[in-house]
């Protein structure tokens, strides 16, 4: 999966629509046009017959959290300057850190229930799923800016530059 902030689209946009889809082997990329030549990528993964995952890829960035020797102390230190980071760690925002099955990376994501009334191929373009994907992308961008602008750990800012 590609990190959620990109300088190349990786797919063609049609008829001026601000989003497009790229079908990959095991997932679908929902790609949104952002400002200043940037693109946002949300990954759509079937999770089972009754739900799917929407994910934004952060590369190895969140290993800083999962490898911390005292996660409770870390959360206390981040509570004031980075409330979105604490929210994503606890799932309070509706978005949480999701561990990837294949490579054990942590991604920001959410589960979306699936009903049987939509054909499988139409799911990535469904308006409710697109709205949720856009919400996830917006949340991930706000999380990125919060870490970059307010995080008290200089290595975290350096980590953002390594991934993006």
C-alpha positions in Angstrom: 0.0 0.0 0.0 1.1 3.5 -0.7 1.4 6.2 2.0 -1.8 8.3 2.1 -0.1 11.5 1.0 1.2 11.3 -2.6 2.6 13.6 -5.3 1.4 11.3 -8.1 -2.2 10.1 -8.6 -1.4 6.6 -9.7 -4.7 6.6 -11.7 -6.7 8.6 -14.2 -9.3 11.1 -13.1 -12.3 11.3 -15.4 -14.7 14.2 -16.3 -13.4 16.5 -13.6 -14.5 14.2 -10.8 -12.2 14.8 -7.8 -11.7 11.1 -6.9 -10.9 7.9 -8.8 -10.3 4.2 -8.1 -7.3 2.0 -8.7 -8.0 -1.7 -8.3 -5.0 -3.6 -6.9 -4.6 -7.3 -6.3 -5.8 -7.4 -2.7 -7.4 -4.0 -2.2 -8.7 -0.9 -4.0 -7.2 2.6 -3.7 -9.6 5.4 -3.5 -7.6 8.5 -4.6 -8.7 12.0 -4.0 -7.3 15.2 -5.5 -6.0 17.5 -2.8 -4.5 21.0 -3.2 -1.1 22.0 -4.6 -0.5 18.9 -6.6 -1.1 16.4 -3.8 -3.3 13.3 -3.7 -4.8 11.5 -0.8 -5.0 7.7 -0.9 -7.5 5.6 1.2 -7.3 1.8 0.9 -10.4 -0.3 0.7 -9.9 -3.9 1.9 -12.6 -6.5 2.3 -12.4 -7.7 5.9 -15.1 -10.4 5.8 -18.5 -11.0 4.3 -20.1 -8.5 6.6 -17.6 -5.6 6.7 -14.7 -3.9 5.1 -11.8 -1.8 6.2 -10.9 1.7 5.1 -7.2 2.4 5.8 -4.6 5.2 5.4 -1.1 3.9 5.2 1.6 5.6 7.4 4.4 3.2 6.7 6.5 2.4 9.8 5.5 5.6 11.6 3.4 4.1 14.3 6.1 1.7 15.5 7.1 4.6 17.7 3.9 4.1 19.6 3.8 0.3 19.7 7.4 0.0 20.7 7.2 2.5 23.6 8.2 1.0 26.9 5.4 2.8 28.8 2.3 3.4 26.6 0.3 5.0 29.5 3.1 7.5 30.2 3.2 8.3 26.4 -0.5 8.9 26.3 -0.3 11.3 29.3 2.5 13.2 27.6 0.5 13.5 24.4 -2.9 14.3 25.9 -2.5 18.1 25.8 -0.4 18.8 22.7 -1.8 15.9 20.5 -5.3 14.9 21.4 -5.9 13.4 18.0 -3.0 11.0 18.5 -4.5 9.9 21.8 -7.9 9.5 20.2 -6.6 7.3 17.4 -4.7 5.2 20.0 -7.9 4.7 22.0 -10.4 4.6 19.1 -12.4 7.4 20.6 -12.6 9.3 17.3 -14.2 6.4 15.4 -10.9 5.8 13.7 -8.2 3.6 15.3 -4.9 2.0 14.7 -5.4 -1.2 12.7 -2.7 -3.8 12.6 -2.1 -5.1 9.1 -2.2 -8.9 8.6 0.7 -9.2 6.1 3.4 -7.0 7.4 2.4 -6.1 11.0 2.3 -2.4 10.3 -0.2 -0.1 12.0 -2.5 2.0 9.8 -5.2 4.5 10.7 -8.6 3.0 9.8 -12.1 2.1 10.5 -14.5 -0.8 9.9 -17.6 -0.2 7.7 -20.5 -2.7 7.7 -21.5 -4.1 4.4 -25.1 -5.0 3.4 -26.0 -7.7 0.9 -28.0 -5.3 -1.3 -24.9 -3.9 -3.1 -22.9 -5.9 -5.6 -19.2 -6.4 -4.6 -17.8 -4.4 -7.5 -19.9 -1.4 -6.7 -18.8 -1.1 -3.1 -15.7 1.1 -3.6 -17.8 3.7 -5.4 -20.8 3.6 -3.0 -21.6 7.1 -1.8 -21.6 6.2 1.9 -18.2 4.4 1.6 -16.8 7.3 -0.4 -18.0 9.8 2.4 -16.4 7.6 5.1 -13.2 7.4 3.1 -13.1 11.2 2.7 -13.7 11.5 6.5 -10.8 9.1 7.2 -8.6 11.1 4.8 -9.5 14.4 6.5 -8.9 12.8 9.9 -5.5 11.5 8.8 -4.5 14.8 7.4 -5.4 16.6 10.6 -3.5 13.9 12.6 -0.5 14.5 10.3 -0.6 18.3 10.9 -1.1 17.9 14.6 2.0 15.7 14.9 4.0 17.9 12.7 3.0 21.2 14.4 2.5 20.2 18.1 4.2 16.9 18.9 6.8 17.3 21.7 9.1 14.6 20.2 11.4 15.8 17.4 12.0 12.2 16.2 8.3 12.0 15.3 8.5 15.0 13.0 11.6 13.4 11.4 9.6 10.1 11.1 6.8 12.0 9.2 9.5 13.3 6.7 10.8 9.7 6.2 7.4 8.3 5.4 6.0 11.2 3.4 
